[in-house]
Amino acid sequence: MKNLLKIFVLCLLSSSCSTSDEIKLPLASAEEMRENHKTISIKLINFKELKTKIKINLQLIEYISKENFKFGSKYSFIETIEGDSINIEIPTGKCVGTIELFSSKTIPFYKRYTGFNTIYFGINENRTKLDFHTDKCYPKAFYSYRMLNSLQNAIFCNDLKIDDKNYSFRFTAKDETNLNETRTIGLTYVGISTGLSEAFVYYPYAPFILISGFFGFTQNDIVINSEMLE
């Protein structure tokens, strides 16, 4: 369980840091979308009660041959979405990388809902380059210990070719939720074990109450699906 707490701290630190050599992607206005600007359009379905953040990391890739390639500029975008859609201006060329979506809702001292979905372009979940033999994306669901054993829904696609058209993606949050027993037990253990330490000898319930207030008592996974629209 100590390892679980360490992973949680590392996740918070990694999410707050970004490399300085990345170029920030701008939002695209309606006028820019009508002109000769390439854009990614993201549509959200059934996310009204959820706080949702979009994170994009793309890197240009140039193929020297079928086996050899070199990477170019990096591009990033991160923003909490207000509303049910967002349009982002993107560079032209072939890119590898990810579009990540994170949604959450917390009812203090009761429940917390979290959902993740990632679209991978030309790489796998370990950020290793993939050799795709088809243009079709394929789905995969797995539990990520990097995110405290959270349910991860994803689709894996070929390199993103941005020189010929705009792209549209749709994320859909399902009404069903699943109790995440591992995360619930883990955070409960952290609260109770911290309260039993000497630092909280006079207030043994304080850590558990604080954790339950901030994270909720039970941890629940939201099922989120994604798709690339033609």
MDAnalysis code that builds the backbone (N, CA, C; Angstrom):
import MDAnalysis as mda
import numpy as np

u = mda.Universe.empty(690, n_residues=230, atom_resindex=np.repeat(np.arange(230), 3), trajectory=True)
u.add_TopologyAttr("name", ["N", "CA", "C"] * 230)
u.add_TopologyAttr("resid", np.arange(1, 231))
u.add_TopologyAttr("resname", ["MET", "LYS", "ASN", "LEU", "LEU", "LYS", "ILE", "PHE", "VAL", "LEU", "CYS", "LEU", "LEU", "SER", "SER", "SER", "CYS", "SER", "THR", "SER", "ASP", "GLU", "ILE", "LYS", "LEU", "PRO", "LEU", "ALA", "SER", "ALA", "GLU", "GLU", "MET", "ARG", "GLU", "ASN", "HIS", "LYS", "THR", "ILE", "SER", "ILE", "LYS", "LEU", "ILE", "ASN", "PHE", "LYS", "GLU", "LEU", "LYS", "THR", "LYS", "ILE", "LYS", "ILE", "ASN", "LEU", "GLN", "LEU", "ILE", "GLU", "TYR", "ILE", "SER", "LYS", "GLU", "ASN", "PHE", "LYS", "PHE", "GLY", "SER", "LYS", "TYR", "SER", "PHE", "ILE", "GLU", "THR", "ILE", "GLU", "GLY", "ASP", "SER", "ILE", "ASN", "ILE", "GLU", "ILE", "PRO", "THR", "GLY", "LYS", "CYS", "VAL", "GLY", "THR", "ILE", "GLU", "LEU", "PHE", "SER", "SER", "LYS", "THR", "ILE", "PRO", "PHE", "TYR", "LYS", "ARG", "TYR", "THR", "GLY", "PHE", "ASN", "THR", "ILE", "TYR", "PHE", "GLY", "ILE", "ASN", "GLU", "ASN", "ARG", "THR", "LYS", "LEU", "ASP", "PHE", "HIS", "THR", "ASP", "LYS", "CYS", "TYR", "PRO", "LYS", "ALA", "PHE", "TYR", "SER", "TYR", "ARG", "MET", "LEU", "ASN", "SER", "LEU", "GLN", "ASN", "ALA", "ILE", "PHE", "CYS", "ASN", "ASP", "LEU", "LYS", "ILE", "ASP", "ASP", "LYS", "ASN", "TYR", "SER", "PHE", "ARG", "PHE", "THR", "ALA", "LYS", "ASP", "GLU", "THR", "ASN", "LEU", "ASN", "GLU", "THR", "ARG", "THR", "ILE", "GLY", "LEU", "THR", "TYR", "VAL", "GLY", "ILE", "SER", "THR", "GLY", "LEU", "SER", "GLU", "ALA", "PHE", "VAL", "TYR", "TYR", "PRO", "TYR", "ALA", "PRO", "PHE", "ILE", "LEU", "ILE", "SER", "GLY", "PHE", "PHE", "GLY", "PHE", "THR", "GLN", "ASN", "ASP", "ILE", "VAL", "ILE", "ASN", "SER", "GLU", "MET", "LEU", "GLU"])
u.atoms.positions = np.array([
    [0.822, -1.218, 0.000],
    [0.000, 0.000, 0.000],
    [0.856, 1.269, 0.000],
    [2.085, 1.170, 0.585],
    [2.982, 2.320, 0.538],
    [3.349, 2.647, -0.900],
    [3.520, 1.588, -1.706],
    [3.816, 1.807, -3.127],
    [2.673, 2.514, -3.823],
    [1.432, 2.196, -3.413],
    [0.256, 2.847, -3.995],
    [0.279, 4.340, -3.736],
    [0.658, 4.725, -2.510],
    [0.732, 6.144, -2.167],
    [1.838, 6.830, -2.954],
    [2.985, 6.148, -3.140],
    [4.089, 6.725, -3.911],
    [3.682, 6.960, -5.354],
    [2.977, 5.970, -5.924],
    [2.521, 6.107, -7.311],
    [1.575, 7.285, -7.438],
    [0.698, 7.468, -6.455],
    [-0.256, 8.572, -6.467],
    [0.463, 9.912, -6.459],
    [1.491, 10.031, -5.624],
    [2.256, 11.289, -5.553],
    [2.974, 11.546, -6.866],
    [3.579, 10.504, -7.435],
    [4.285, 10.654, -8.708],
    [3.354, 11.068, -9.819],
    [2.122, 10.532, -9.822],
    [1.150, 10.903, -10.844],
    [0.790, 12.374, -10.753],
    [0.645, 12.872, -9.526],
    [0.327, 14.289, -9.348],
    [1.475, 15.161, -9.845],
    [2.699, 14.754, -9.549],
    [3.852, 15.531, -9.983],
    [4.004, 15.499, -11.490],
    [3.818, 14.327, -12.106],
    [4.012, 14.217, -13.549],
    [2.948, 14.963, -14.308],
    [1.731, 15.050, -13.751],
    [0.652, 15.739, -14.448],
    [0.821, 17.250, -14.407],
    [1.633, 17.740, -13.460],
    [1.813, 19.188, -13.330],
    [3.045, 19.699, -14.076],
    [3.797, 18.776, -14.680],
    [5.033, 19.173, -15.352],
    [4.912, 18.999, -16.851],
    [5.576, 19.842, -17.631],
    [5.624, 19.704, -19.080],
    [6.984, 20.152, -19.567],
    [7.407, 19.593, -20.684],
    [8.717, 19.954, -21.207],
    [8.670, 21.335, -21.831],
    [9.798, 22.053, -21.757],
    [9.832, 23.447, -22.187],
    [9.938, 23.586, -23.695],
    [10.306, 22.496, -24.418],
    [10.500, 22.610, -25.849],
    [9.243, 22.283, -26.647],
    [8.116, 22.125, -25.991],
    [6.860, 21.850, -26.680],
    [6.208, 23.148, -27.152],
    [5.572, 23.061, -28.308],
    [4.839, 24.197, -28.865],
    [3.365, 24.029, -28.494],
    [2.774, 25.053, -27.907],
    [1.389, 24.971, -27.466],
    [0.439, 25.121, -28.651],
    [-0.495, 24.210, -28.767],
    [-1.483, 24.270, -29.842],
    [-2.566, 25.275, -29.483],
    [-2.967, 26.146, -30.422],
    [-4.012, 27.142, -30.135],
    [-5.410, 26.608, -30.439],
    [-6.392, 27.209, -29.799],
    [-7.780, 26.936, -30.167],
    [-8.051, 27.512, -31.550],
    [-8.938, 26.886, -32.294],
    [-9.282, 27.344, -33.636],
    [-10.628, 28.055, -33.607],
    [-10.679, 29.262, -34.151],
    [-11.926, 30.007, -34.236],
    [-12.759, 29.507, -35.403],
    [-14.015, 29.900, -35.449],
    [-14.892, 29.507, -36.547],
    [-14.363, 30.005, -37.884],
    [-13.779, 31.212, -37.887],
    [-13.235, 31.772, -39.124],
    [-12.044, 30.954, -39.612],
    [-11.180, 30.539, -38.684],
    [-10.028, 29.737, -39.053],
    [-10.442, 28.385, -39.605],
    [-11.535, 27.833, -39.088],
    [-12.009, 26.541, -39.567],
    [-12.540, 26.647, -40.990],
    [-13.043, 27.814, -41.368],
    [-13.545, 28.007, -42.731],
    [-12.399, 28.256, -43.712],
    [-11.259, 28.723, -43.196],
    [-10.125, 28.997, -44.058],
    [-9.234, 27.759, -44.173],
    [-8.016, 27.947, -44.624],
    [-7.147, 26.823, -44.912],
    [-6.315, 26.423, -43.689],
    [-6.978, 26.269, -42.548],
    [-6.312, 25.823, -41.334],
    [-6.749, 24.393, -41.037],
    [-5.828, 23.538, -40.647],
    [-6.166, 22.181, -40.269],
    [-6.515, 22.149, -38.786],
    [-7.559, 21.409, -38.465],
    [-8.040, 21.402, -37.086],
    [-8.402, 19.990, -36.637],
    [-8.388, 19.821, -35.317],
    [-8.968, 18.657, -34.653],
    [-10.217, 19.133, -33.936],
    [-11.343, 18.505, -34.226],
    [-12.600, 18.828, -33.560],
    [-12.959, 17.685, -32.616],
    [-13.270, 18.035, -31.380],
    [-13.597, 17.030, -30.366],
    [-15.002, 17.287, -29.850],
    [-15.833, 16.269, -29.889],
    [-17.227, 16.346, -29.460],
    [-17.431, 15.447, -28.252],
    [-18.102, 15.965, -27.227],
    [-18.387, 15.207, -26.015],
    [-19.873, 14.873, -25.926],
    [-20.167, 13.618, -25.616],
    [-21.551, 13.158, -25.462],
    [-21.758, 12.657, -24.037],
    [-22.753, 13.204, -23.355],
    [-23.147, 12.761, -22.015],
    [-22.109, 13.101, -20.943],
    [-21.521, 14.299, -21.040],
    [-20.512, 14.745, -20.079],
    [-20.985, 15.938, -19.242],
    [-22.257, 16.235, -19.234],
    [-22.747, 17.483, -18.638],
    [-22.392, 17.633, -17.170],
    [-22.440, 16.575, -16.388],
    [-22.195, 16.669, -14.955],
    [-20.747, 16.385, -14.581],
    [-19.904, 16.225, -15.572],
    [-18.514, 15.863, -15.318],
    [-17.568, 17.014, -15.625],
    [-16.518, 17.127, -14.833],
    [-15.429, 18.045, -15.136],
    [-14.466, 17.321, -16.061],
    [-14.227, 17.878, -17.242],
    [-13.488, 17.152, -18.269],
    [-12.298, 17.954, -18.768],
    [-11.161, 17.288, -18.834],
    [-9.927, 17.905, -19.308],
    [-9.412, 17.148, -20.530],
    [-8.969, 17.901, -21.517],
    [-8.372, 17.331, -22.717],
    [-6.876, 17.630, -22.715],
    [-6.075, 16.617, -23.003],
    [-4.626, 16.792, -23.108],
    [-4.159, 16.175, -24.419],
    [-3.461, 16.963, -25.229],
    [-2.966, 16.499, -26.520],
    [-1.450, 16.610, -26.548],
    [-0.801, 15.529, -26.967],
    [0.645, 15.538, -27.181],
    [0.921, 14.906, -28.540],
    [1.439, 15.699, -29.472],
    [1.740, 15.227, -30.814],
    [3.181, 15.564, -31.158],
    [3.794, 14.719, -31.980],
    [5.155, 14.972, -32.445],
    [5.253, 14.606, -33.923],
    [5.788, 15.537, -34.692],
    [5.949, 15.282, -36.117],
    [6.931, 14.135, -36.339],
    [6.657, 13.328, -37.359],
    [7.529, 12.211, -37.690],
    [7.771, 12.198, -39.197],
    [9.011, 11.968, -39.573],
    [9.374, 11.916, -40.985],
    [10.044, 10.578, -41.267],
    [9.531, 9.860, -42.260],
    [10.067, 8.544, -42.594],
    [11.161, 8.677, -43.643],
    [12.331, 8.181, -43.301],
    [13.449, 8.147, -44.238],
    [13.326, 6.918, -45.134],
    [12.837, 5.826, -44.544],
    [12.529, 4.594, -45.257],
    [11.445, 3.876, -44.458],
    [11.100, 2.666, -44.856],
    [10.073, 1.926, -44.124],
    [10.527, 1.587, -42.710],
    [11.816, 1.417, -42.529],
    [12.339, 1.021, -41.219],
    [12.887, 2.198, -40.411],
    [13.229, 3.287, -41.078],
    [13.882, 4.398, -40.389],
    [13.015, 5.660, -40.416],
    [13.068, 6.388, -39.324],
    [12.317, 7.635, -39.224],
    [13.014, 8.557, -38.242],
    [12.649, 9.823, -38.301],
    [13.173, 10.784, -37.333],
    [12.034, 11.666, -36.853],
    [12.141, 12.117, -35.607],
    [11.106, 12.928, -35.001],
    [11.407, 14.406, -35.176],
    [10.340, 15.193, -35.257],
    [10.469, 16.641, -35.379],
    [9.894, 17.358, -34.174],
    [9.242, 18.477, -34.414],
    [8.724, 19.334, -33.341],
    [7.633, 18.638, -32.525],
    [7.554, 19.027, -31.255],
    [6.518, 18.527, -30.354],
    [5.444, 19.593, -30.173],
    [4.199, 19.156, -30.068],
    [3.073, 20.062, -29.879],
    [2.211, 19.548, -28.728],
    [1.688, 20.469, -27.940],
    [0.888, 20.066, -26.792],
    [-0.294, 21.006, -26.590],
    [-1.292, 20.479, -25.921],
    [-2.488, 21.249, -25.588],
    [-3.091, 20.628, -24.342],
    [-3.499, 21.449, -23.384],
    [-4.200, 20.953, -22.208],
    [-5.183, 22.019, -21.741],
    [-6.418, 21.621, -21.570],
    [-7.441, 22.591, -21.174],
    [-8.674, 21.855, -20.657],
    [-9.332, 22.454, -19.681],
    [-10.622, 21.955, -19.221],
    [-11.701, 22.462, -20.163],
    [-12.539, 21.577, -20.631],
    [-13.543, 21.932, -21.637],
    [-14.773, 22.531, -20.981],
    [-15.189, 23.669, -21.482],
    [-16.448, 24.286, -21.090],
    [-17.434, 24.076, -22.240],
    [-18.437, 23.261, -22.040],
    [-19.366, 22.954, -23.121],
    [-19.159, 21.532, -23.620],
    [-19.671, 21.251, -24.806],
    [-19.616, 19.880, -25.303],
    [-18.759, 19.722, -26.563],
    [-17.973, 20.734, -26.914],
    [-17.110, 20.607, -28.090],
    [-15.947, 21.581, -28.008],
    [-14.893, 21.261, -28.755],
    [-13.725, 22.118, -28.794],
    [-13.005, 21.881, -30.118],
    [-12.412, 22.943, -30.666],
    [-11.679, 22.855, -31.926],
    [-10.263, 23.391, -31.709],
    [-9.273, 22.616, -32.169],
    [-7.884, 22.954, -31.928],
    [-7.136, 22.997, -33.248],
    [-6.380, 24.071, -33.470],
    [-5.583, 24.188, -34.685],
    [-4.344, 23.317, -34.560],
    [-4.013, 22.578, -35.625],
    [-2.900, 21.646, -35.572],
    [-1.959, 21.860, -36.759],
    [-0.694, 21.452, -36.623],
    [0.267, 21.623, -37.725],
    [0.027, 20.584, -38.813],
    [0.511, 20.843, -39.999],
    [0.404, 19.870, -41.077],
    [1.586, 18.900, -41.035],
    [1.355, 17.700, -41.555],
    [2.383, 16.679, -41.562],
    [1.912, 15.412, -40.874],
    [2.796, 14.437, -40.762],
    [2.483, 13.207, -40.045],
    [2.901, 13.349, -38.588],
    [2.028, 12.895, -37.701],
    [2.304, 12.999, -36.271],
    [2.060, 11.664, -35.575],
    [2.785, 11.450, -34.502],
    [2.486, 10.386, -33.562],
    [2.193, 11.057, -32.219],
    [1.464, 10.347, -31.352],
    [1.161, 10.936, -30.055],
    [-0.180, 10.491, -29.529],
    [-0.773, 11.342, -28.700],
    [-2.008, 10.964, -28.011],
    [-2.971, 12.143, -27.871],
    [-4.249, 11.795, -27.803],
    [-5.291, 12.695, -27.321],
    [-5.867, 12.019, -26.084],
    [-5.691, 12.638, -24.924],
    [-6.137, 12.044, -23.670],
    [-7.304, 12.840, -23.094],
    [-8.263, 12.115, -22.571],
    [-9.409, 12.739, -21.931],
    [-9.529, 12.207, -20.515],
    [-9.719, 13.123, -19.564],
    [-9.917, 12.742, -18.169],
    [-11.160, 13.457, -17.648],
    [-12.102, 12.683, -17.112],
    [-13.337, 13.249, -16.567],
    [-13.521, 12.800, -15.127],
    [-14.107, 13.657, -14.309],
    [-14.306, 13.306, -12.906],
    [-15.508, 14.034, -12.311],
    [-16.000, 13.460, -11.253],
    [-17.079, 14.073, -10.473],
    [-16.953, 13.536, -9.052],
    [-16.965, 14.436, -8.074],
    [-16.815, 14.017, -6.682],
    [-18.002, 14.491, -5.852],
    [-18.575, 13.562, -5.129],
    [-19.571, 13.894, -4.102],
    [-18.863, 13.688, -2.767],
    [-18.455, 14.786, -2.087],
    [-17.630, 14.665, -0.877],
    [-18.238, 13.715, 0.153],
    [-17.383, 12.909, 0.770],
    [-17.751, 11.931, 1.795],
    [-18.675, 10.828, 1.277],
    [-18.803, 10.722, -0.061],
    [-19.683, 9.684, -0.610],
    [-19.010, 8.956, -1.773],
    [-18.996, 9.549, -2.952],
    [-18.460, 8.857, -4.123],
    [-17.609, 9.783, -4.987],
    [-16.663, 9.166, -5.676],
    [-15.904, 9.865, -6.702],
    [-15.954, 9.030, -7.978],
    [-16.216, 9.703, -9.080],
    [-16.266, 9.050, -10.381],
    [-15.104, 9.575, -11.232],
    [-14.382, 8.665, -11.854],
    [-13.310, 9.074, -12.749],
    [-13.352, 8.232, -14.020],
    [-13.039, 8.869, -15.135],
    [-13.014, 8.165, -16.405],
    [-11.863, 8.638, -17.267],
    [-11.220, 7.707, -17.939],
    [-10.083, 8.014, -18.805],
    [-10.319, 7.410, -20.188],
    [-9.882, 8.110, -21.192],
    [-9.851, 7.536, -22.530],
    [-8.712, 8.190, -23.291],
    [-7.976, 7.378, -24.026],
    [-6.832, 7.880, -24.776],
    [-6.882, 7.362, -26.203],
    [-6.647, 8.254, -27.149],
    [-6.483, 7.867, -28.549],
    [-4.993, 7.917, -28.855],
    [-4.435, 6.784, -29.260],
    [-3.006, 6.684, -29.569],
    [-2.809, 6.702, -31.085],
    [-1.841, 7.489, -31.526],
    [-1.509, 7.566, -32.947],
    [-0.091, 7.037, -33.158],
    [0.037, 5.880, -33.788],
    [1.341, 5.341, -34.142],
    [2.179, 4.838, -32.994],
    [1.641, 4.803, -31.768],
    [2.382, 4.327, -30.603],
    [1.465, 3.475, -29.740],
    [2.057, 2.710, -28.816],
    [1.254, 1.945, -27.874],
    [1.181, 2.662, -26.531],
    [0.598, 1.998, -25.526],
    [0.410, 2.656, -24.231],
    [1.723, 2.932, -23.516],
    [2.816, 2.299, -23.949],
    [4.140, 2.571, -23.389],
    [4.908, 3.623, -24.188],
    [4.206, 4.260, -25.114],
    [4.778, 5.301, -25.987],
    [5.873, 4.738, -26.913],
    [5.768, 3.452, -27.255],
    [6.690, 2.824, -28.191],
    [6.087, 2.853, -29.590],
    [6.884, 3.139, -30.601],
    [6.399, 3.246, -31.967],
    [5.834, 1.913, -32.444],
    [4.649, 1.964, -33.053],
    [3.987, 0.783, -33.596],
    [4.058, 0.802, -35.113],
    [4.097, -0.385, -35.704],
    [4.057, -0.520, -37.156],
    [2.667, -1.013, -37.544],
    [1.812, -0.096, -37.970],
    [0.439, -0.454, -38.322],
    [0.383, -0.974, -39.758],
    [-0.469, -1.985, -39.944],
    [-0.671, -2.534, -41.284],
    [-2.079, -2.248, -41.792],
    [-2.820, -1.426, -41.072],
    [-4.175, -1.070, -41.472],
    [-4.459, 0.361, -41.048],
    [-5.367, 1.004, -41.743],
    [-5.742, 2.373, -41.382],
    [-6.845, 2.402, -40.328],
    [-7.411, 1.259, -40.000],
    [-8.494, 1.210, -39.027],
    [-7.955, 1.222, -37.598],
    [-8.665, 1.928, -36.734],
    [-8.301, 1.957, -35.316],
    [-8.889, 0.730, -34.615],
    [-8.228, 0.288, -33.554],
    [-8.791, -0.831, -32.789],
    [-8.855, -0.451, -31.307],
    [-9.922, -0.908, -30.602],
    [-10.119, -0.531, -29.200],
    [-9.428, -1.495, -28.237],
    [-9.211, -0.988, -27.027],
    [-8.628, -1.816, -25.976],
    [-8.993, -1.201, -24.625],
    [-9.324, -2.060, -23.659],
    [-9.609, -1.607, -22.292],
    [-8.656, -2.320, -21.340],
    [-8.085, -1.578, -20.397],
    [-7.140, -2.172, -19.453],
    [-7.098, -1.312, -18.194],
    [-6.552, -1.881, -17.127],
    [-6.409, -1.142, -15.880],
    [-4.971, -0.641, -15.769],
    [-4.847, 0.651, -15.505],
    [-3.536, 1.283, -15.468],
    [-3.116, 1.531, -14.019],
    [-2.012, 0.914, -13.598],
    [-1.500, 1.150, -12.248],
    [-0.873, 2.533, -12.134],
    [-0.503, 3.112, -13.274],
    [0.008, 4.488, -13.259],
    [-1.062, 5.450, -12.757],
    [-2.342, 5.104, -13.022],
    [-3.461, 5.913, -12.567],
    [-4.212, 5.216, -11.432],
    [-3.437, 4.609, -10.523],
    [-4.019, 3.962, -9.343],
    [-5.056, 2.915, -9.732],
    [-4.696, 2.060, -10.681],
    [-5.547, 0.956, -11.114],
    [-6.877, 1.433, -11.690],
    [-6.842, 2.580, -12.367],
    [-8.051, 3.112, -12.992],
    [-8.307, 2.413, -14.319],
    [-9.587, 2.296, -14.663],
    [-9.965, 1.702, -15.934],
    [-9.588, 2.649, -17.069],
    [-8.837, 2.125, -18.029],
    [-8.406, 2.909, -19.179],
    [-9.057, 2.336, -20.436],
    [-9.864, 3.146, -21.100],
    [-10.383, 2.780, -22.411],
    [-9.581, 3.534, -23.454],
    [-9.260, 2.878, -24.556],
    [-8.395, 3.504, -25.550],
    [-8.687, 2.942, -26.929],
    [-8.286, 3.702, -27.943],
    [-8.220, 3.176, -29.295],
    [-6.826, 3.478, -29.839],
    [-6.325, 2.559, -30.653],
    [-4.989, 2.677, -31.226],
    [-5.114, 2.847, -32.728],
    [-4.542, 3.932, -33.225],
    [-4.676, 4.290, -34.631],
    [-3.300, 4.469, -35.262],
    [-3.285, 4.506, -36.580],
    [-2.057, 4.751, -37.322],
    [-1.613, 6.204, -37.118],
    [-0.458, 6.556, -37.663],
    [0.013, 7.943, -37.593],
    [-1.091, 8.897, -38.041],
    [-1.131, 10.053, -37.428],
    [-2.121, 11.068, -37.790],
    [-1.593, 11.885, -38.967],
    [-2.236, 11.744, -40.123],
    [-1.812, 12.460, -41.329],
    [-2.638, 13.732, -41.456],
    [-2.005, 14.871, -41.211],
    [-2.748, 16.118, -41.088],
    [-2.627, 16.990, -42.338],
    [-1.959, 16.506, -43.365],
    [-1.761, 17.343, -44.541],
    [-2.886, 17.261, -45.562],
    [-3.880, 16.395, -45.331],
    [-4.913, 16.243, -46.343],
    [-6.323, 16.598, -45.877],
    [-6.591, 16.599, -44.569],
    [-7.951, 16.872, -44.116],
    [-7.969, 17.222, -42.632],
    [-9.127, 17.719, -42.181],
    [-9.355, 17.930, -40.760],
    [-9.828, 16.619, -40.129],
    [-9.752, 16.550, -38.808],
    [-10.166, 15.335, -38.115],
    [-11.198, 15.660, -37.043],
    [-12.136, 14.734, -36.860],
    [-13.162, 14.864, -35.827],
    [-13.165, 13.609, -34.965],
    [-13.262, 13.816, -33.657],
    [-13.283, 12.711, -32.708],
    [-14.477, 12.890, -31.771],
    [-15.018, 11.756, -31.339],
    [-16.165, 11.799, -30.432],
    [-15.889, 10.907, -29.230],
    [-16.108, 11.495, -28.040],
    [-16.007, 10.750, -26.790],
    [-17.404, 10.633, -26.197],
    [-17.769, 9.437, -25.747],
    [-19.090, 9.192, -25.174],
    [-18.940, 8.564, -23.800],
    [-19.525, 9.207, -22.796],
    [-19.510, 8.681, -21.432],
    [-20.760, 7.832, -21.224],
    [-20.572, 6.592, -20.828],
    [-21.693, 5.694, -20.584],
    [-22.340, 6.003, -19.237],
    [-23.626, 5.689, -19.119],
    [-24.327, 5.898, -17.853],
    [-23.854, 4.920, -16.778],
    [-23.371, 3.756, -17.189],
    [-22.925, 2.748, -16.243],
    [-21.602, 3.151, -15.585],
    [-21.462, 2.820, -14.326],
    [-20.205, 3.016, -13.603],
    [-19.856, 1.730, -12.869],
    [-18.578, 1.539, -12.598],
    [-18.105, 0.325, -11.932],
    [-17.332, 0.692, -10.676],
    [-17.647, 0.025, -9.580],
    [-16.901, 0.228, -8.344],
    [-15.473, -0.277, -8.528],
    [-14.498, 0.571, -8.222],
    [-13.097, 0.183, -8.288],
    [-12.656, -0.196, -6.875],
    [-12.673, -1.484, -6.593],
    [-12.388, -1.960, -5.242],
    [-10.943, -1.688, -4.837],
    [-10.015, -1.863, -5.760],
    [-8.598, -1.670, -5.433],
    [-8.320, -0.238, -5.000],
    [-8.837, 0.724, -5.758],
    [-8.599, 2.131, -5.433],
    [-9.345, 2.529, -4.162],
    [-10.548, 1.996, -3.969],
    [-11.323, 2.302, -2.765],
    [-10.609, 1.792, -1.525],
    [-10.172, 0.542, -1.558],
    [-9.473, -0.044, -0.409],
    [-8.132, 0.661, -0.180],
    [-7.432, 0.985, -1.261],
    [-6.138, 1.633, -1.144],
    [-6.211, 2.984, -0.447],
    [-7.147, 3.831, -0.876],
    [-7.269, 5.154, -0.257],
    [-7.790, 5.047, 1.174],
    [-8.667, 4.067, 1.445],
    [-9.144, 3.855, 2.812],
    [-7.983, 3.437, 3.719],
    [-7.139, 2.569, 3.206],
    [-5.978, 2.117, 3.979],
    [-5.040, 3.286, 4.273],
    [-4.789, 4.125, 3.264],
    [-3.910, 5.276, 3.457],
    [-4.459, 6.184, 4.556],
    [-5.777, 6.441, 4.549],
    [-6.382, 7.309, 5.555],
    [-6.296, 6.735, 6.952],
    [-6.586, 5.421, 7.074],
    [-6.572, 4.790, 8.394],
    [-5.145, 4.647, 8.920],
    [-4.222, 4.190, 8.080],
    [-2.842, 3.982, 8.536],
    [-2.165, 5.301, 8.901],
    [-2.481, 6.363, 8.143],
    [-1.930, 7.681, 8.484],
    [-2.479, 8.164, 9.819],
    [-3.763, 7.904, 10.057],
    [-4.378, 8.318, 11.322],
    [-3.810, 7.593, 12.530],
    [-3.276, 6.394, 12.321],
    [-2.704, 5.622, 13.426],
    [-1.251, 6.009, 13.725],
    [-0.683, 6.884, 12.908],
    [0.696, 7.319, 13.145],
    [0.751, 8.282, 14.327],
    [1.966, 8.508, 14.828],
    [2.145, 9.370, 16.000],
    [1.732, 10.813, 15.719],
    [1.846, 11.237, 14.482],
    [1.516, 12.628, 14.145],
    [0.048, 12.944, 14.378],
    [-0.820, 11.922, 14.341],
    [-2.263, 12.152, 14.507],
    [-2.817, 11.405, 15.713],
    [-1.974, 11.267, 16.755],
    [-2.387, 10.490, 17.916],
    [-3.645, 11.066, 18.579],
    [-3.815, 12.394, 18.508],
    [-4.990, 13.007, 19.138],
    [-6.157, 13.165, 18.157],
    [-5.892, 13.002, 16.876],
    [-6.950, 13.133, 15.859],
    [-6.822, 11.982, 14.849],
    [-7.010, 10.743, 15.296],
    [-6.763, 9.583, 14.424],
    [-7.696, 9.505, 13.217],
    [-8.859, 10.149, 13.296],
    [-9.805, 10.062, 12.192],
    [-9.625, 11.185, 11.159],
    [-8.786, 12.164, 11.483],
    [-8.643, 13.334, 10.602],
    [-8.191, 12.970, 9.185],
    [-7.122, 12.162, 8.998],
    [-6.703, 11.836, 7.623],
    [-7.785, 11.127, 6.820],
    [-8.493, 10.190, 7.461],
    [-9.553, 9.459, 6.761],
    [-10.679, 10.400, 6.345],
    [-11.032, 11.336, 7.230],
    [-12.095, 12.298, 6.919],
    [-11.672, 13.213, 5.777],
    [-10.413, 13.678, 5.808],
    [-9.920, 14.557, 4.747],
    [-9.901, 13.843, 3.399],
    [-9.425, 12.611, 3.373],
    [-9.373, 11.853, 2.128],
    [-10.774, 11.572, 1.604],
    [-11.694, 11.199, 2.503],
    [-13.074, 10.934, 2.080],
    [-13.754, 12.193, 1.570],
    [-13.417, 13.334, 2.188],
    [-14.015, 14.584, 1.742],
    [-13.504, 15.004, 0.380],
    [-12.236, 14.785, 0.137],
    [-11.639, 15.222, -1.130],
    [-11.868, 14.219, -2.252],
    [-11.723, 12.923, -1.950],
    [-11.822, 11.887, -2.980],
    [-13.148, 11.130, -2.970],
    [-13.948, 11.317, -1.926],
    [-15.125, 10.476, -1.785],
    [-14.763, 9.184, -1.077],
    [-15.779, 8.496, -0.543],
    [-15.510, 7.254, 0.191],
    [-15.284, 6.084, -0.759],
    [-16.116, 5.952, -1.785],
    [-15.922, 4.884, -2.764],
    [-15.435, 5.470, -4.080],
    [-14.597, 4.713, -4.776],
    [-14.014, 5.136, -6.048],
    [-14.662, 4.341, -7.184],
    [-15.147, 5.058, -8.182],
    [-15.906, 4.420, -9.251],
    [-15.345, 4.811, -10.623],
    [-15.308, 3.841, -11.531],
    [-14.813, 4.060, -12.886],
    [-15.967, 4.380, -13.838],
    [-15.776, 5.390, -14.665],
    [-16.718, 5.732, -15.721],
    [-16.228, 5.088, -17.016],
    [-17.143, 4.447, -17.726],
    [-16.787, 3.850, -19.007],
    [-16.931, 4.927, -20.105],
    [-15.812, 5.239, -20.752],
    [-15.795, 6.263, -21.802],
    [-15.278, 5.622, -23.088],
    [-16.028, 5.762, -24.140],
    [-15.626, 5.252, -25.450],
    [-15.226, 6.413, -26.351],
    [-14.359, 6.140, -27.312],
    [-13.932, 7.163, -28.258],
    [-13.957, 6.590, -29.669],
    [-14.059, 7.468, -30.641],
    [-14.042, 7.048, -32.039],
    [-13.589, 8.204, -32.931],
    [-12.940, 7.839, -34.018],
    [-12.555, 8.798, -35.023],
    [-13.646, 8.825, -36.088],
    [-14.185, 10.019, -36.345],
    [-15.270, 10.139, -37.295],
    [-14.719, 10.354, -38.706],
    [-15.351, 9.741, -39.662],
    [-14.924, 9.898, -41.064],
    [-15.429, 11.208, -41.628],
])
